Amino acid sequence: MAGRTEAPARASYEVIIVGGAIMGSSTAWFLSDNADFDGRVLVVERDMTYESCSTAHTNSCIRQQYSTELNVRISQFAADFIKNLRRYLGGDERVPELSIRSFGYLYLADNEGFADILRSNREVQIAAGAATQLMTAEEIRAAYPFYNLDDIVLGSINLVDEGYWDGSTVFDWLRRKARENGVEYIENEVVAIERAGGRVTGVRLKSGERVACGQLVNATGPRAARTAAMAGLELPVEPRKRFTWIFRAEKPLDRDLPLTIDPSGVHVRENGGGTYLCGCPPDPDPAVDPEDFAMDHARFENHVWPILAARIPQFEAIRVQSEWAGHYALNTFDHNAILGPAPELENFVFLNGFSGHGLQQSPAMGRGTAEWLTYGEYRTLDLSPFACERIAQNRPIVERAVI
C-alpha cells in the first residue's frame, strides 16, 4: 500500500466499493450515471498508483471466442462500449474516440479432440452474432505464411471486434467521470467488515475510521478471498501469477500477427513497430501471495522461446525488451465470474473471479453490478448465471475457451 491514507468525508454511504481498479471504477461510474440511483458512493482503494493491480498488468485484449453465449454477449457489449466511449460518457469532447485493433485471436488445434471443441464453440459464437471463421492448416498458411503448421489440424479466428484496445484510457476515464459525478475515492484499506443480522453494517479502515454502508461490493481482484473472509465468507478465488514479455524480432513479420494461442498454452500477438507480446503461466501454477511479482527469468529462454521459434521460425532471432508478472484472479471452481449478493449476507455483493478476462468484461460487469445495487435485478444483460449459489450447488459454468 502507498504511504498515505485518506479519511472518508462521511460516516455513512449507501454503497462502499472495496477496490478502485477497473471493476470497481466501472461499477462506480455506472452507478453515478444512473438517474434512478441517488445514493452516496465511496470507493476504497489501497494504492491509488494502481501499480500492482491486475488492471495495470493486463495485456489489454478482447475476444468474442468463448464457448458460452453469455460470455460472448459480455464481450460484444464491451466492444460497443470501447468504440463508443465518448457517447457512453455523455458526449464529453475530452473523452477520446477509441477503436479496437482487430487482428483477431487465432486458436490452433493440434488434435481432432480440440478441433471438435473449436467447431462446437464456433456454433455458439455464430448464433450470438460473432464472425468466427474456421480455417484448415492450408488456409491459415495462405493467410499467414510465417507459421509452421505441420502439426495443426484446424484453427479458429475472428477478425471483428477481437484484438487490442486501450484499456488504460478506458479505466482512466471511468474513474475520472465517476469522480466528477460525485463518487468519492480515498486511498485507504479495509481491514475489517462488520456484520449483524445477516447484513454488512460497515467497515473499518486502516486509518481507524468506522464507515457504515447500505451495500458493500467486493472488487478486490486477486485479494477477493481475503476481503470475503473479513465478512466470514469463503470464495474460491486465488492470485495466480502470469508472465508477459515484449520482444523485438530481428526479422519482423510482414503483416499483423493475430493473438496466437499455441497448443502448448503459450500465446503471442502483434505489439507494433516490429515488437511482439507473449505470455504464459508458470509451471507449476500455485496460488501466490498478492504481493509476489517475481519473474521466473528462465521461463522465457527454456520454455517460451523454443515454442515461439518452432511455431514462427522468424522468431528464432529475438530480443526481450521488457517483462513483468501480473496476477489472474482465478476462480478455481469454473474460471468464470462470481457475481451478486452472498446468500448468507444479502448486502455483500461479489464482483470477483474473472480469471484473466476482467478488463474486457468490465463494462458489462460494472453495468450489471450497478443495476443490481439499484434495482435488485439485472435489467440489460442477465448475469444471474454467475451467482455464487452455483458453487454450493456444484453447478459449474464450463467455459472451454480459457487462456
C-alpha positions in Angstrom: 0.0 0.0 0.0 1.2 3.5 -0.7 2.5 5.6 2.2 -0.6 7.7 2.9 -4.2 7.2 3.9 -7.2 9.4 3.4 -10.2 9.7 5.7 -13.7 9.5 4.1 -15.7 12.7 4.0 -18.8 11.0 5.7 -19.5 8.4 8.3 -22.1 6.5 6.1 -22.6 5.7 2.4 -25.3 3.9 0.5 -22.6 1.9 -1.3 -18.9 1.2 -0.4 -16.9 -0.4 -3.2 -13.7 -2.1 -1.9 -11.2 -1.8 -4.8 -10.9 1.0 -7.2 -9.4 -0.6 -10.3 -11.3 -1.4 -13.5 -14.2 -3.4 -11.9 -14.7 -1.0 -9.0 -14.5 2.0 -11.2 -16.8 0.6 -13.9 -19.4 -0.1 -11.2 -18.9 3.3 -9.6 -19.4 5.1 -13.0 -22.5 3.2 -14.0 -24.0 3.9 -10.6 -23.2 7.6 -10.8 -24.6 7.7 -14.4 -27.9 6.1 -13.4 -30.7 8.7 -12.7 -32.5 6.1 -10.6 -29.6 5.9 -8.1 -29.3 8.8 -5.8 -27.1 7.4 -3.1 -23.6 8.3 -2.0 -20.7 6.0 -3.1 -17.3 5.5 -1.5 -14.5 3.7 -3.3 -11.7 2.5 -1.0 -8.5 1.8 -2.9 -5.4 0.6 -1.1 -3.0 2.1 -3.6 -4.0 5.0 -5.9 -0.9 4.5 -8.0 -2.6 1.2 -9.1 0.9 -0.1 -10.0 0.3 -3.6 -8.5 -3.3 -4.2 -9.6 -4.3 -6.6 -12.3 -5.6 -3.7 -14.4 -2.1 -2.3 -14.6 -0.6 -5.6 -15.7 -3.2 -6.6 -18.3 -2.4 -7.3 -22.0 -5.5 -5.3 -22.9 -7.1 -7.6 -25.5 -10.7 -8.5 -26.2 -12.2 -11.5 -27.9 -15.6 -12.9 -28.9 -14.4 -16.5 -29.0 -16.0 -18.1 -25.9 -17.8 -21.3 -25.5 -20.8 -19.9 -23.6 -23.3 -17.4 -25.2 -23.3 -15.2 -22.1 -19.5 -14.6 -22.3 -19.9 -13.8 -26.0 -22.6 -11.2 -25.2 -20.5 -9.7 -22.4 -17.6 -9.1 -24.9 -20.0 -7.7 -27.5 -21.2 -5.1 -25.1 -17.5 -4.3 -24.2 -16.7 -3.8 -27.9 -19.6 -1.4 -28.3 -18.6 0.5 -25.2 -15.0 0.8 -26.3 -15.8 2.1 -29.8 -18.5 4.5 -28.4 -16.8 5.5 -25.2 -17.4 9.2 -25.7 -21.1 8.7 -26.3 -21.4 6.4 -23.3 -19.7 9.0 -21.1 -22.2 11.7 -22.0 -20.7 13.1 -25.2 -17.8 14.8 -23.3 -15.4 16.0 -26.0 -12.5 15.5 -23.7 -13.0 11.7 -24.0 -11.0 10.3 -26.9 -12.5 8.3 -29.7 -11.2 4.8 -29.4 -11.2 1.7 -31.6 -10.2 -2.0 -31.5 -7.2 -3.1 -33.4 -8.9 -6.3 -34.7 -6.1 -8.6 -35.6 -8.1 -11.4 -34.0 -7.3 -14.4 -31.8 -6.1 -17.5 -33.6 -6.7 -20.7 -31.7 -4.6 -23.6 -33.1 -5.7 -27.2 -32.6 -3.2 -30.0 -33.0 -5.6 -32.8 -32.5 -9.2 -33.7 -33.5 -10.5 -33.5 -30.0 -9.6 -29.9 -29.7 -10.7 -29.2 -33.3 -14.1 -30.5 -32.3 -14.2 -28.1 -29.4 -13.4 -25.2 -31.8 -16.2 -26.3 -34.1 -18.6 -26.5 -31.3 -17.5 -23.1 -29.9 -18.0 -21.5 -33.3 -21.6 -22.6 -33.4 -22.2 -20.8 -30.1 -20.4 -17.8 -31.3 -22.1 -17.6 -34.7 -25.5 -18.0 -33.0 -24.6 -15.0 -30.8 -23.7 -12.9 -33.8 -19.9 -13.2 -33.8 -17.9 -13.6 -37.0 -15.7 -16.6 -36.1 -14.1 -18.5 -39.0 -12.7 -22.0 -39.0 -9.5 -22.4 -41.1 -7.7 -25.5 -42.2 -3.9 -25.6 -42.0 -3.7 -24.8 -45.7 -6.0 -21.8 -45.3 -4.0 -20.5 -42.3 -0.8 -20.9 -44.3 -2.2 -18.9 -47.2 -3.2 -16.1 -45.0 -0.3 -16.2 -42.6 2.7 -17.9 -44.4 5.1 -17.4 -41.5 3.6 -20.2 -39.3 4.9 -23.7 -39.1 1.7 -25.7 -39.2 2.9 -29.3 -39.7 1.1 -30.4 -36.5 -2.0 -28.3 -36.9 -5.4 -29.7 -38.0 -7.6 -26.7 -37.5 -7.7 -23.0 -36.5 -10.3 -20.6 -35.3 -10.2 -16.8 -35.8 -12.5 -13.8 -35.6 -11.4 -10.5 -37.2 -14.3 -8.4 -35.9 -14.0 -6.7 -32.5 -11.3 -9.0 -31.5 -7.7 -7.9 -30.7 -6.1 -5.0 -28.8 -7.7 -2.0 -27.2 -6.6 0.8 -25.0 -7.7 -0.4 -21.6 -5.8 2.1 -19.6 -7.6 5.0 -21.3 -11.0 3.5 -20.6 -10.0 2.9 -17.0 -8.8 6.5 -16.6 -12.0 8.0 -17.9 -14.3 5.7 -16.0 -12.5 6.7 -12.8 -12.4 10.4 -13.7 -16.1 10.6 -14.8 -17.2 8.7 -11.7 -15.4 11.3 -9.5 -16.9 14.2 -11.5 -20.3 12.6 -10.9 -19.8 12.7 -7.2 -18.2 9.3 -6.3 -15.7 9.7 -3.5 -12.4 7.8 -3.9 -10.0 7.5 -1.0 -6.6 5.8 -0.6 -7.0 3.6 2.4 -7.6 -0.1 3.2 -10.5 -2.0 4.6 -9.1 -4.1 7.5 -12.4 -5.4 8.9 -16.0 -5.8 7.8 -18.7 -5.6 10.4 -22.0 -7.6 10.1 -25.1 -8.1 12.1 -28.4 -9.9 11.4 -27.4 -11.2 8.0 -26.2 -7.9 6.7 -23.0 -5.9 6.5 -23.2 -2.9 8.7 -19.9 -1.2 7.9 -16.2 -1.4 7.5 -13.1 -0.4 9.5 -10.3 1.3 7.7 -6.6 1.0 8.3 -6.6 4.6 9.4 -9.0 3.8 12.2 -12.4 5.1 11.0 -15.6 3.1 11.0 -17.7 3.7 8.0 -21.3 2.5 7.8 -22.8 1.3 4.5 -26.1 0.1 2.9 -24.3 -2.3 0.5 -20.7 -3.4 0.0 -19.1 -4.5 -3.2 -16.0 -6.8 -3.2 -14.0 -5.6 -6.2 -10.6 -6.5 -4.9 -9.4 -8.7 -7.7 -6.7 -11.2 -6.6 -7.3 -10.2 -3.0 -11.0 -11.1 -3.2 -10.9 -14.2 -1.0 -9.2 -12.1 1.8 -11.9 -9.5 1.5 -14.7 -12.1 1.7 -13.0 -13.7 4.7 -13.3 -10.5 6.6 -17.1 -10.9 6.3 -16.9 -14.6 7.3 -17.4 -15.8 3.7 -15.5 -18.3 1.6 -14.6 -17.5 -2.0 -12.7 -19.8 -4.4 -10.6 -17.1 -5.9 -6.8 -17.2 -5.9 -4.0 -15.0 -7.1 -2.2 -16.9 -9.9 0.9 -15.5 -11.5 1.1 -14.9 -15.2 4.2 -13.8 -17.1 4.4 -11.4 -20.0 7.3 -10.5 -22.3 7.7 -7.9 -25.0 10.4 -8.8 -27.6 11.7 -7.4 -30.8 12.2 -9.6 -33.8 15.4 -9.3 -35.9 13.1 -10.1 -38.9 9.6 -8.7 -38.2 6.6 -10.3 -39.9 5.2 -8.7 -43.0 1.7 -8.4 -41.6 -0.2 -8.2 -38.3 0.2 -11.3 -36.0 -3.1 -12.5 -34.6 -3.1 -13.2 -30.9 -2.0 -16.8 -31.5 -2.8 -19.4 -28.9 -0.4 -22.3 -29.4 -1.5 -25.7 -28.3 1.2 -25.5 -25.6 -0.6 -22.6 -24.0 2.0 -20.0 -25.0 0.3 -17.0 -26.6 1.8 -14.3 -28.7 0.4 -11.2 -30.5 1.3 -8.1 -32.5 2.5 -5.2 -30.4 3.6 -2.8 -33.2 6.8 -1.5 -34.6 8.5 -4.9 -35.0 7.7 -5.8 -31.4 5.5 -8.6 -30.1 3.9 -9.5 -26.8 3.8 -13.1 -25.5 2.8 -14.8 -22.2 2.3 -18.0 -20.4 1.7 -19.3 -16.8 4.4 -20.7 -14.6 4.8 -24.5 -14.2 3.7 -25.5 -11.6 1.0 -22.8 -11.2 0.3 -22.5 -7.5 -1.6 -19.7 -5.7 0.8 -16.9 -4.8 0.9 -14.0 -2.4 -0.8 -10.9 -3.8 2.5 -9.1 -3.3 4.5 -11.6 -5.2 5.5 -10.3 -8.7 8.9 -12.0 -9.0 9.7 -13.1 -12.5 11.0 -16.6 -13.5 13.7 -15.4 -15.8 14.5 -18.9 -17.1 10.9 -19.4 -18.2 11.3 -17.5 -21.4 14.6 -19.0 -22.5 13.8 -22.6 -21.5 10.1 -22.8 -22.5 8.6 -19.8 -24.3 11.3 -19.0 -26.9 11.7 -22.6 -28.2 7.9 -22.8 -28.7 7.8 -19.4 -30.5 10.7 -20.3 -32.7 9.2 -23.7 -33.6 5.8 -22.1 -34.4 7.1 -19.0 -36.2 10.6 -19.6 -37.5 11.3 -15.9 -38.0 11.2 -15.7 -34.2 14.4 -17.7 -33.9 16.3 -14.3 -33.5 14.5 -12.1 -31.0 15.5 -10.0 -28.1 13.4 -9.4 -24.9 12.8 -5.7 -24.3 10.7 -5.8 -21.2 8.9 -8.3 -18.9 6.6 -8.4 -16.0 4.5 -10.7 -13.8 0.8 -10.0 -13.1 -2.0 -11.9 -11.4 -5.1 -13.6 -12.6 -7.9 -13.5 -10.0 -8.6 -17.2 -10.7 -11.9 -18.7 -9.9 -10.7 -22.2 -9.1 -14.3 -23.6 -9.3 -15.0 -22.9 -13.0 -12.9 -20.0 -14.2 -15.9 -17.7 -14.6 -17.1 -14.6 -12.8 -18.8 -14.8 -9.3 -21.4 -12.0 -9.1 -24.2 -10.7 -6.9 -25.1 -11.0 -3.3 -23.9 -13.6 -0.9 -26.9 -15.7 0.2 -25.9 -15.6 3.8 -25.1 -11.8 3.8 -27.6 -10.2 1.5 -25.9 -6.7 1.1 -22.4 -8.1 0.4 -22.0 -8.2 -3.4 -19.4 -10.2 -5.2 -17.7 -8.8 -8.3 -14.9 -11.4 -8.5 -13.2 -14.3 -10.1 -12.7 -13.1 -13.7 -9.8 -15.5 -14.3 -7.9 -13.2 -16.8 -11.0 -11.9 -18.6 -11.6 -8.9 -16.3 -10.6 -6.0 -18.4 -12.7 -7.0 -21.4 -15.6 -7.9 -19.2 -15.5 -4.8 -17.0 -18.1 -2.7 -18.9 -20.8 -5.4 -18.7 -19.9 -6.4 -15.2 -19.9 -2.9 -13.9 -23.2 -2.1 -15.6 -24.8 -5.3 -14.2 -23.5 -4.8 -10.7 -24.8 -1.2 -10.7 -28.2 -2.5 -11.8 -28.2 -5.0 -9.0 -27.3 -2.4 -6.5 -30.0 0.0 -7.8 -32.9 -2.4 -8.6 -32.1 -5.7 -7.0 -32.0 -7.3 -10.5 -30.2 -7.2 -13.8 -32.1 -5.1 -16.4 -29.9 -5.3 -19.5 -27.9 -8.4 -19.8 -29.0 -11.2 -17.4 -25.8 -12.1 -15.4 -27.7 -14.2 -12.9 -26.0 -17.5 -14.1 -22.8 -16.2 -12.4 -24.5 -16.1 -9.0 -22.4 -17.6 -6.2 -25.1 -20.2 -5.4 -23.8 -22.3 -8.2 -20.7 -23.1 -6.2 -22.5 -24.6 -3.2 -24.8 -26.5 -5.7 -21.8 -27.7 -7.7 -23.2 -26.3 -11.0 -20.1 -25.1 -12.8 -20.4 -23.0 -15.9 -18.0 -24.8 -18.2 -16.1 -22.2 -20.3 -13.8 -24.2 -22.6 -12.1 -21.1 -24.1 -9.8 -20.1 -21.3 -6.3 -18.8 -22.0 
